[in-house]
Amino acid sequence: MYDFTADPALPKPELYRQLCAAADALTAGERDGIANMANVAALIWEFVPTLNWSGFYRMVEGELVLGPFAGRPACIRIPLGQGVCGAAAQSGETQLVEDVHAFPGHIACDAASRSELVVPVFRDGGVIAVIDLDSPERARFDREDADGLEALAALLADRI
């Protein structure tokens, strides 16, 4: 049995360091990428406060397809370049969005979402997935959150 808990009062760099350590412990040696994404989506949900969605979209045949997540049901397919996830996948750049309603082409899977952080996961020079976090709070995410998720994405690159 795994019991990973985090103190939400921790400074963000330490919170994300502990999240990465827990993700490393859960995914090390496991070859099934879907299982690894499922456990990491659950870890993110437990570690990162004030989320209403955490999970993965996988790159499949040139578009993003819903992967394991925690939260309300979500959009299943997202074309490259559309919405925050599609923008991250197409550009290969982290998307840190303070107000999703002001983001051109935002795809509203959950009307409660106000801010979003999407980080691409790279393998062999290409995007293989994105990690997506949504919050009902406007401007919930900052550069420290992005740095923490980018470290997580690097850890997972060969495990998903």
C-alpha positions as CSV (number, residue, x, y, z in Angstrom):
1,M,0.0,0.0,0.0
2,Y,1.2,3.5,-0.9
3,D,0.5,6.4,1.4
4,F,1.8,9.6,-0.2
5,T,0.6,12.7,1.5
6,A,1.8,16.3,1.2
7,D,1.4,19.3,3.4
8,P,-0.3,22.0,1.2
9,A,1.4,24.6,3.4
10,L,4.8,23.6,2.1
11,P,6.6,26.1,-0.2
12,K,5.9,25.1,-3.8
13,P,9.4,24.0,-4.7
14,E,9.4,21.6,-1.8
15,L,5.8,20.4,-2.6
16,Y,6.9,19.6,-6.2
17,R,10.1,18.0,-5.1
18,Q,8.0,15.6,-2.9
19,L,5.5,15.1,-5.8
20,C,8.4,14.1,-8.1
21,A,9.9,11.8,-5.5
22,A,6.5,10.1,-5.0
23,A,6.0,9.8,-8.8
24,D,9.5,8.4,-9.1
25,A,8.8,5.8,-6.5
26,L,5.5,4.8,-8.1
27,T,6.7,4.6,-11.7
28,A,10.3,3.3,-11.4
29,G,10.5,-0.1,-13.1
30,E,6.8,-0.1,-14.3
31,R,6.6,-0.5,-18.1
32,D,2.9,0.3,-18.5
33,G,2.6,4.0,-19.4
34,I,-1.2,4.1,-18.8
35,A,-0.7,2.7,-15.3
36,N,2.0,5.3,-14.6
37,M,-0.1,8.2,-15.9
38,A,-3.1,7.0,-13.8
39,N,-1.0,6.9,-10.6
40,V,0.6,10.3,-11.3
41,A,-2.7,11.9,-12.1
42,A,-3.9,10.7,-8.7
43,L,-0.7,12.0,-7.0
44,I,-1.1,15.4,-8.6
45,W,-4.7,15.5,-7.3
46,E,-3.5,14.7,-3.8
47,F,-0.5,17.0,-3.8
48,V,-1.6,20.1,-5.5
49,P,-4.3,22.1,-3.8
50,T,-7.3,23.8,-5.4
51,L,-7.6,21.8,-8.5
52,N,-10.7,20.7,-10.3
53,W,-8.9,18.5,-12.8
54,S,-5.5,16.9,-13.2
55,G,-4.4,14.5,-15.8
56,F,-2.9,13.6,-19.2
57,Y,-3.7,13.9,-22.8
58,R,-1.7,11.6,-25.0
59,M,-0.5,12.3,-28.5
60,V,-2.2,9.7,-30.8
61,E,-2.0,9.9,-34.6
62,G,-1.5,13.7,-34.6
63,E,-4.0,14.7,-32.0
64,L,-4.4,14.7,-28.3
65,V,-6.5,11.9,-26.8
66,L,-7.7,11.9,-23.2
67,G,-5.5,9.8,-20.9
68,P,-5.8,9.0,-17.2
69,F,-7.1,11.9,-15.0
70,A,-8.8,12.9,-11.8
71,G,-11.8,15.2,-11.9
72,R,-15.0,15.6,-13.9
73,P,-15.4,13.9,-17.3
74,A,-13.4,15.7,-20.0
75,C,-13.1,16.3,-23.7
76,I,-11.8,13.2,-25.4
77,R,-10.0,14.5,-28.4
78,I,-8.3,17.9,-28.9
79,P,-6.8,18.9,-32.2
80,L,-3.3,20.4,-32.2
81,G,-3.4,24.2,-31.8
82,Q,-6.8,24.2,-30.3
83,G,-7.4,25.2,-26.6
84,V,-4.7,25.4,-24.0
85,C,-3.7,21.7,-24.3
86,G,-3.6,21.9,-28.1
87,A,-1.5,25.0,-28.0
88,A,1.0,23.4,-25.6
89,A,1.3,20.2,-27.8
90,Q,1.7,22.2,-31.0
91,S,4.2,24.8,-29.7
92,G,6.1,22.5,-27.3
93,E,5.9,25.2,-24.7
94,T,4.3,25.3,-21.3
95,Q,1.0,27.2,-21.2
96,L,0.4,29.2,-18.0
97,V,-3.1,30.7,-18.3
98,E,-4.4,33.0,-15.6
99,D,-7.9,33.3,-17.1
100,V,-9.0,30.6,-19.5
101,H,-12.0,32.7,-20.6
102,A,-9.5,35.2,-22.1
103,F,-7.5,32.5,-23.9
104,P,-8.3,32.4,-27.7
105,G,-10.0,29.2,-28.6
106,H,-10.3,27.9,-25.0
107,I,-12.1,24.6,-24.9
108,A,-14.5,24.6,-21.9
109,C,-14.6,20.9,-20.7
110,D,-15.6,22.1,-17.2
111,A,-17.3,25.5,-16.9
112,A,-15.9,25.8,-13.3
113,S,-12.3,26.0,-14.6
114,R,-10.8,29.5,-14.4
115,S,-7.1,29.0,-14.8
116,E,-5.0,26.3,-16.4
117,L,-1.4,25.0,-16.6
118,V,-0.4,22.6,-19.4
119,V,3.1,21.2,-19.7
120,P,4.3,19.1,-22.7
121,V,6.1,15.8,-22.1
122,F,8.9,15.2,-24.7
123,R,10.5,12.0,-25.9
124,D,13.0,11.8,-28.8
125,G,12.5,15.5,-29.6
126,G,8.7,15.3,-29.9
127,V,5.7,15.9,-27.7
128,I,4.2,12.5,-26.6
129,A,1.7,13.9,-24.1
130,V,0.7,16.9,-22.0
131,I,0.1,17.2,-18.3
132,D,-3.0,19.4,-17.7
133,L,-4.0,21.1,-14.4
134,D,-7.2,23.1,-14.1
135,S,-8.4,25.2,-11.2
136,P,-11.6,27.0,-10.3
137,E,-9.4,29.9,-9.0
138,R,-8.3,32.6,-11.4
139,A,-4.5,33.0,-11.6
140,R,-4.1,29.8,-9.5
141,F,-0.8,28.8,-11.2
142,D,2.5,30.6,-11.3
143,R,6.1,30.0,-12.6
144,E,6.9,27.8,-9.5
145,D,4.0,25.5,-10.5
146,A,5.2,25.4,-14.0
147,D,8.8,24.6,-12.9
148,G,7.5,21.8,-10.7
149,L,5.4,20.3,-13.5
150,E,8.2,20.6,-16.0
151,A,10.4,18.6,-13.7
152,L,7.7,16.0,-13.3
153,A,7.3,15.8,-17.1
154,A,11.0,15.3,-17.6
155,L,10.9,12.5,-15.0
156,L,8.0,10.8,-16.8
157,A,9.3,11.1,-20.4
158,D,10.5,7.5,-20.6
159,R,7.8,6.1,-18.3
160,I,4.6,6.9,-20.1
